[in-house]
């Protein structure tokens, strides 16, 4: 299974509620008919929260996640305004959103 990581910057959120770690993966799992499933979360030293998801179809999964988070608010947050999304097919994370992201980021502590 491939991993999708959603790294959230709480400073860019309207409502940085810790419940996002449960609500976001539940909604994604529901919309994807469970082709994308929750795979845990972590807090990084920089204060960000990372939500991990697992899927057998990484490209379609990443597209579903981005489309959902672009079109829906969660706890009054437009998640993509504060997110960096990475995809790991087994050789480390590649950033898939934002598409023009420059630099490096960590998805694991």
C-alpha positions as CSV (number, residue, x, y, z in Angstrom):
1,X,0.0,0.0,0.0
2,X,1.1,3.5,-0.7
3,X,0.9,6.3,1.9
4,X,-0.6,9.8,1.5
5,X,0.4,12.3,4.1
6,X,-1.4,15.5,4.8
7,X,0.8,18.0,6.7
8,X,-1.3,20.8,8.3
9,X,0.1,24.1,9.5
10,X,-2.1,25.2,12.4
11,X,-1.0,28.8,12.1
12,X,-2.7,29.0,8.7
13,X,-6.0,27.6,10.0
14,X,-9.2,29.4,11.1
15,X,-9.9,26.7,13.7
16,X,-6.9,24.4,14.4
17,X,-8.9,21.9,16.4
18,X,-7.2,18.6,17.2
19,X,-10.3,16.7,16.1
20,X,-9.2,17.3,12.5
21,X,-7.0,14.3,13.0
22,X,-10.1,12.2,13.1
23,X,-12.6,14.1,11.0
24,X,-10.5,14.5,7.9
25,X,-9.5,10.8,7.4
26,X,-13.1,9.7,8.2
27,X,-14.5,12.0,5.5
28,X,-11.9,10.9,3.0
29,X,-12.5,7.2,3.8
30,X,-16.3,7.8,3.4
31,X,-16.0,9.6,0.0
32,X,-13.5,7.1,-1.4
33,X,-15.7,4.1,-0.5
34,X,-12.8,3.0,1.7
35,X,-10.3,2.8,-1.1
36,X,-8.4,5.3,1.1
37,X,-8.1,4.4,4.8
38,X,-6.9,6.1,7.9
39,X,-3.3,5.1,8.8
40,X,-2.6,7.3,11.9
41,X,-1.3,10.8,12.6
42,X,1.7,12.5,14.2
43,X,2.7,15.8,15.6
44,X,6.0,17.1,14.3
45,X,8.6,19.3,16.1
46,X,7.6,22.3,14.0
47,X,4.1,22.2,15.5
48,X,2.4,20.7,12.4
49,X,0.1,17.7,12.4
50,X,0.4,15.0,9.8
51,X,-2.5,12.7,8.9
52,X,-1.5,9.5,7.2
53,X,-3.7,7.6,4.8
54,X,-3.1,4.3,3.0
55,X,-4.3,3.3,-0.5
56,X,-3.7,0.7,-3.2
57,X,-4.1,3.3,-5.9
58,X,-1.8,6.2,-5.0
59,X,-2.4,8.6,-7.9
60,X,-6.2,8.2,-7.8
61,X,-6.1,8.5,-4.0
62,X,-4.1,11.7,-4.0
63,X,-6.4,13.2,-6.6
64,X,-9.5,12.2,-4.5
65,X,-7.9,13.7,-1.3
66,X,-7.0,17.0,-3.1
67,X,-10.4,17.4,-4.7
68,X,-12.3,16.7,-1.5
69,X,-10.1,19.1,0.6
70,X,-10.5,21.7,-2.1
71,X,-14.3,21.5,-2.1
72,X,-15.2,21.0,1.5
73,X,-14.4,22.8,4.7
74,X,-13.7,20.8,7.9
75,X,-14.5,22.6,11.2
76,X,-14.6,25.9,9.3
77,X,-11.1,25.3,7.7
78,X,-10.4,25.2,4.0
79,X,-7.7,22.5,4.6
80,X,-5.8,23.1,1.4
81,X,-4.9,26.6,2.6
82,X,-2.8,25.1,5.3
83,X,-1.7,21.8,3.8
84,X,1.2,20.1,2.1
85,X,0.3,16.7,0.7
86,X,2.9,14.0,0.0
87,X,2.7,10.6,-1.7
88,X,5.0,7.7,-0.7
89,X,5.0,4.6,-3.0
90,X,7.8,3.1,-1.0
91,X,10.8,5.3,-1.7
92,X,10.0,8.4,0.4
93,X,7.5,11.2,0.1
94,X,7.0,13.3,-3.1
95,X,5.0,16.5,-2.7
96,X,1.9,16.4,-4.9
97,X,0.2,19.6,-3.4
98,X,0.8,22.4,-3.8
99,X,2.0,21.7,-7.3
100,X,4.3,24.7,-7.2
101,X,5.9,23.8,-3.8
102,X,9.6,24.6,-3.7
103,X,11.9,23.5,-0.9
104,X,11.7,20.5,1.4
105,X,9.4,19.4,4.2
106,X,9.3,16.5,6.5
107,X,6.3,14.2,6.9
108,X,7.7,12.1,9.7
109,X,9.2,12.9,13.1
